[in-house]
């Protein structure tokens, strides 16, 4: 794995739904500090400045650190987590997705589920299950058990997805490529200027 692939792996495997980008910020800060002057604003954005040799032209590169994910909305009495999407998700791709619930006590693996097909009416089986009818199963059997594991309303949830190089060797499989690729390009640009 070359330097660029290693950077993409670190960036895409870091969690960073909107408002919870600290893991991504930590990765970026680590690679940017030797290359530029780093500032962090009140919203958590990183600003990397590298002075040039002349006044003009000045160039700005921008990318966002966050990724699409979910947030725990509530916990059912059975211990399942109801969730809301953060970003654009197609309902038809959610069922069976492995996820990680980021709690104050640590990460909890889960899977997105819904009522099983054998309990649905025939006409319901032909339709895409709306995300509002889905839940995250973390293996808890009650609300108290889920809460004891550290789950709270408002906890961020990210897809569980490891970085992989695909068969061609030129394509990658990962979550959060939008816009961690942009973040990686900014790092690569600064490295080329060093």
C-alpha positions as semicolon CSV with decimal commas, in nm:
position;residue;x (nm);y (nm);z (nm)
1;X;0,000;0,000;0,000
2;X;0,151;0,332;-0,104
3;X;0,142;0,660;0,087
4;X;-0,175;0,785;-0,082
5;X;-0,361;0,459;-0,021
6;X;-0,248;0,461;0,344
7;X;-0,379;0,816;0,382
8;X;-0,713;0,727;0,218
9;X;-0,741;0,423;0,444
10;X;-0,680;0,630;0,759
11;X;-0,921;0,903;0,648
12;X;-1,205;0,674;0,539
13;X;-1,181;0,446;0,841
14;X;-1,203;0,745;1,078
15;X;-1,557;0,826;1,189
16;X;-1,699;1,172;1,129
17;X;-2,072;1,226;1,094
18;X;-2,174;1,594;1,108
19;X;-2,080;1,744;1,443
20;X;-1,859;1,447;1,540
21;X;-1,556;1,484;1,312
22;X;-1,285;1,459;1,582
23;X;-1,136;1,130;1,455
24;X;-1,098;1,274;1,104
25;X;-0,959;1,599;1,242
26;X;-0,697;1,400;1,439
27;X;-0,582;1,212;1,126
28;X;-0,563;1,532;0,920
29;X;-0,385;1,730;1,189
30;X;-0,123;1,454;1,216
31;X;-0,035;1,466;0,847
32;X;-0,078;1,842;0,798
33;X;0,126;1,976;1,093
34;X;0,466;1,907;0,930
35;X;0,346;2,072;0,607
36;X;0,161;2,390;0,705
37;X;0,048;2,622;0,983
38;X;-0,271;2,472;1,128
39;X;-0,559;2,658;1,291
40;X;-0,891;2,526;1,414
41;X;-1,196;2,750;1,417
42;X;-1,486;2,740;1,663
43;X;-1,684;2,507;1,438
44;X;-1,400;2,256;1,426
45;X;-1,280;2,332;1,074
46;X;-0,907;2,295;1,013
47;X;-0,734;2,572;0,821
48;X;-0,389;2,485;0,685
49;X;-0,180;2,778;0,559
50;X;0,140;2,749;0,362
51;X;0,289;3,085;0,268
52;X;0,402;3,113;-0,092
53;X;0,699;3,291;-0,246
54;X;0,497;3,585;-0,381
55;X;0,177;3,778;-0,315
56;X;-0,013;3,634;-0,611
57;X;-0,176;3,412;-0,707
58;X;-0,327;3,286;-0,385
59;X;-0,497;2,949;-0,400
60;X;-0,752;2,803;-0,162
61;X;-0,848;2,436;-0,155
62;X;-1,151;2,319;0,041
63;X;-1,306;1,986;0,136
64;X;-1,544;1,875;0,406
65;X;-1,449;1,622;0,674
66;X;-1,793;1,489;0,763
67;X;-1,967;1,186;0,618
68;X;-2,321;1,059;0,590
69;X;-2,437;0,846;0,880
70;X;-2,713;0,830;1,136
71;X;-2,808;0,947;1,483
72;X;-2,989;0,749;1,750
73;X;-3,339;0,897;1,787
74;X;-3,472;0,666;2,059
75;X;-3,445;0,321;2,215
76;X;-3,743;0,087;2,198
77;X;-3,857;-0,116;2,500
78;X;-3,711;-0,420;2,317
79;X;-3,365;-0,256;2,307
80;X;-3,364;-0,166;1,937
81;X;-3,245;0,176;1,827
82;X;-3,464;0,400;1,614
83;X;-3,250;0,636;1,407
84;X;-3,255;0,938;1,180
85;X;-3,031;0,975;0,875
86;X;-2,758;1,237;0,862
87;X;-2,721;1,305;0,493
88;X;-2,880;1,144;0,191
89;X;-2,950;0,771;0,214
90;X;-3,151;0,551;-0,021
91;X;-3,392;0,342;0,188
92;X;-3,328;0,039;-0,033
93;X;-2,959;0,016;0,063
94;X;-3,001;0,029;0,441
95;X;-3,132;-0,314;0,542
96;X;-2,849;-0,544;0,645
97;X;-2,594;-0,262;0,673
98;X;-2,350;-0,313;0,957
99;X;-2,302;0,000;1,164
100;X;-2,108;0,124;1,464
101;X;-2,286;0,318;1,738
102;X;-2,037;0,569;1,885
103;X;-2,127;0,593;2,255
104;X;-1,959;0,767;2,547
105;X;-1,863;0,417;2,670
106;X;-1,715;0,305;2,339
107;X;-1,814;0,163;2,004
108;X;-2,101;-0,085;1,974
109;X;-2,152;-0,289;1,655
110;X;-2,501;-0,320;1,516
111;X;-2,700;-0,402;1,206
112;X;-2,994;-0,226;1,044
113;X;-3,305;-0,440;1,038
114;X;-3,683;-0,431;1,001
115;X;-3,977;-0,668;1,031
116;X;-3,885;-0,997;0,862
117;X;-4,053;-1,079;0,529
118;X;-4,248;-1,376;0,666
119;X;-4,460;-1,146;0,889
120;X;-4,534;-0,896;0,612
121;X;-4,837;-0,897;0,387
122;X;-4,771;-0,994;0,025
123;X;-4,810;-0,634;-0,103
124;X;-4,568;-0,507;0,167
125;X;-4,298;-0,751;0,055
126;X;-4,287;-0,591;-0,290
127;X;-4,216;-0,242;-0,150
128;X;-3,897;-0,088;-0,019
129;X;-3,911;-0,068;0,360
130;X;-3,906;0,301;0,460
131;X;-3,620;0,393;0,694
132;X;-3,874;0,512;0,952
133;X;-3,975;0,146;0,997
134;X;-3,616;0,027;1,037
135;X;-3,411;-0,005;1,354
136;X;-3,057;-0,082;1,462
137;X;-3,013;-0,413;1,642
138;X;-2,719;-0,406;1,884
139;X;-2,809;-0,735;2,052
140;X;-2,978;-0,571;2,351
141;X;-3,302;-0,729;2,472
142;X;-3,441;-0,425;2,657
143;X;-3,415;-0,048;2,674
144;X;-3,233;-0,081;3,008
145;X;-2,977;-0,317;2,853
146;X;-2,910;-0,078;2,563
147;X;-2,874;0,214;2,805
148;X;-2,640;0,010;3,027
149;X;-2,423;-0,047;2,719
150;X;-2,394;0,333;2,691
151;X;-2,645;0,410;2,417
152;X;-2,820;0,747;2,439
153;X;-3,043;0,947;2,209
154;X;-2,821;1,167;1,995
155;X;-2,534;0,917;1,968
156;X;-2,376;0,916;1,621
157;X;-2,386;0,601;1,409
158;X;-2,150;0,528;1,119
159;X;-2,136;0,251;0,859
160;X;-1,898;-0,030;0,954
161;X;-1,680;-0,046;0,645
162;X;-1,312;-0,126;0,609
163;X;-1,101;0,028;0,334
164;X;-1,017;-0,215;0,052
165;X;-0,830;-0,201;-0,277
166;X;-1,050;-0,352;-0,549
167;X;-0,946;-0,609;-0,812
168;X;-0,806;-0,362;-1,066
169;X;-0,570;-0,215;-0,808
170;X;-0,691;0,130;-0,919
171;X;-1,027;0,148;-0,742
172;X;-1,113;0,157;-0,375
173;X;-1,403;0,042;-0,163
174;X;-1,466;0,249;0,150
175;X;-1,718;0,463;0,330
176;X;-1,685;0,841;0,333
177;X;-1,496;0,875;0,005
178;X;-1,705;1,195;-0,030
179;X;-1,513;1,398;0,068
180;X;-1,217;1,226;0,230
181;X;-1,072;1,203;-0,121
182;X;-1,083;1,584;-0,127
183;X;-0,907;1,594;0,211
184;X;-0,640;1,355;0,081
185;X;-0,592;1,567;-0,233
186;X;-0,526;1,873;-0,019
187;X;-0,265;1,680;0,183
188;X;-0,106;1,549;-0,138
189;X;-0,093;1,903;-0,280
190;X;0,084;2,033;0,031
191;X;0,327;1,740;0,021
192;X;0,406;1,818;-0,344
193;X;0,481;2,180;-0,250
194;X;0,706;2,084;0,044
